[in-house]
Amino acid sequence: MKNILIIDGADNCVYDIFAATDSEFDLVFPTGQDIAFIDEVMARCPKGELNEAFNRIWQRPIRKAEAMGIHGTLFYELEHKKQYYPIRRDNDARNPDGSWLR
């Protein structure tokens, strides 16, 4: 199982972690990526397969204190953050001027 952190653009959201099987994780995050934006995920995946995968994932919440790492981050309604993740990998996050975020 791999853990996915969900970051939602809503003001009243909480940032939950959910467990995904390897195949579910691969559906959301293409090989080598650990950052995803829901609009891109929905554009590249068959809707029925994606709905089924998320229905299963949402049944596996993980308490943050019990999480053994975060393997991917999925953004909802935060398209403006795409500029910081041009290759959709957290370790390669950059500012628009090309400087590293870390």
FIMAR-568469 format. One line per field, with one value per residue (C-alpha): residue in three letters; x, y, z. Coordinates in nm, 4 decimals, m for minus. Layout:
% residues N
residu	c(ALA_...) $
u	c(X_...) $
v	c(Y_...) $
w	c(Z_...) $
This chain:
% residues 102
residu	c(MET_LYS_ASN_ILE_LEU_ILE_ILE_ASP_GLY_ALA_ASP_ASN_CYS_VAL_TYR_ASP_ILE_PHE_ALA_ALA_THR_ASP_SER_GLU_PHE_ASP_LEU_VAL_PHE_PRO_THR_GLY_GLN_ASP_ILE_ALA_PHE_ILE_ASP_GLU_VAL_MET_ALA_ARG_CYS_PRO_LYS_GLY_GLU_LEU_ASN_GLU_ALA_PHE_ASN_ARG_ILE_TRP_GLN_ARG_PRO_ILE_ARG_LYS_ALA_GLU_ALA_MET_GLY_ILE_HIS_GLY_THR_LEU_PHE_TYR_GLU_LEU_GLU_HIS_LYS_LYS_GLN_TYR_TYR_PRO_ILE_ARG_ARG_ASP_ASN_ASP_ALA_ARG_ASN_PRO_ASP_GLY_SER_TRP_LEU_ARG) $
u	c(0.0000_0.1071_m0.0156_m0.1642_m0.1949_m0.4989_m0.4667_m0.7925_m0.8363_m1.1422_m1.0936_m1.2539_m1.0667_m0.8463_m0.5507_m0.6244_m0.4115_m0.5509_m0.3967_m0.3923_m0.2880_0.0016_m0.2340_m0.4582_m0.1538_m0.0234_m0.3585_m0.3255_0.0521_0.2300_0.5661_0.8226_0.5722_0.4525_0.2540_m0.0821_m0.3621_m0.7113_m0.7987_m0.4972_m0.5743_m0.9332_m0.8186_m0.5878_m0.7813_m1.1024_m1.3763_m1.5296_m1.1956_m1.0980_m1.4299_m1.3963_m1.0383_m1.1274_m1.4287_m1.1884_m0.9196_m1.1686_m1.2491_m0.8877_m0.8189_m0.4919_m0.4454_m0.1474_0.0158_m0.0005_0.1132_0.4372_0.5329_0.3562_0.4161_0.2147_0.0259_m0.2981_m0.4163_m0.7807_m0.8786_m0.5231_m0.4236_m0.2084_0.0349_0.1165_0.3872_0.5826_0.5792_0.6670_0.7685_0.5219_0.7866_0.7998_1.1792_1.2016_0.9658_1.0773_0.9741_0.8595_1.2067_1.3630_1.5075_1.4527_1.1720_1.3897) $
v	c(0.0000_0.3570_0.6672_0.9642_1.3085_1.4987_1.8779_2.0527_2.4148_2.4665_2.7060_2.4635_2.1509_1.9162_1.7387_1.3703_1.0692_0.7598_0.4227_0.3007_m0.0293_m0.0192_m0.0375_0.2390_0.4551_0.3980_0.5090_0.8465_0.8941_0.8034_0.6291_0.8508_1.1110_1.1770_1.4972_1.4921_1.7346_1.5903_1.7531_1.5867_1.2527_1.2687_1.3634_1.0635_0.7875_0.6087_0.7638_0.4349_0.2854_0.6041_0.6261_0.2653_0.3218_0.6360_0.4641_0.2026_0.4546_0.6699_0.3635_0.3522_0.6687_0.6750_0.8757_1.1057_0.9780_0.6254_0.7033_0.5404_0.8029_0.9869_0.8473_1.0971_1.4255_1.4855_1.8450_1.9460_2.2946_2.4268_2.4549_2.7607_2.5284_2.3424_2.5971_2.4803_2.1149_2.1200_1.7538_1.6480_1.5357_1.6820_1.6789_1.8819_2.1615_2.4990_2.8613_3.0112_3.1693_2.8205_2.8465_2.5542_2.5712_2.3879) $
w	c(0.0000_m0.0700_0.1084_m0.0769_0.0828_m0.0450_m0.0615_m0.1420_m0.2389_m0.0185_0.2736_0.5176_0.4126_0.6092_0.4513_0.4773_0.3925_0.2236_0.1402_m0.2193_m0.3676_m0.6107_m0.9097_m0.7710_m0.7013_m1.0552_m1.1960_m1.0207_m1.0468_m1.3711_m1.3338_m1.1635_m1.0472_m0.6926_m0.7539_m0.9333_m1.0097_m1.0267_m1.3600_m1.5244_m1.3614_m1.4865_m1.8380_m1.8783_m1.6990_m1.7951_m1.5814_m1.4663_m1.3665_m1.1851_m0.9969_m0.8832_m0.7681_m0.5713_m0.4134_m0.2763_m0.1772_0.0191_0.2299_0.3557_0.5559_0.7484_1.0672_1.0239_1.3426_1.1991_0.8430_0.7411_0.4854_0.2092_m0.1377_m0.3416_m0.3155_m0.5038_m0.5469_m0.5931_m0.7186_m0.6960_m1.0601_m0.9843_m0.8036_m1.1263_m1.2050_m0.8991_m1.0056_m1.3764_m1.3832_m1.1121_m0.8621_m0.5139_m0.4883_m0.8094_m0.7010_m0.8377_m0.8351_m1.1652_m1.2065_m1.1933_m0.8422_m0.6081_m0.3540_m0.1023) $
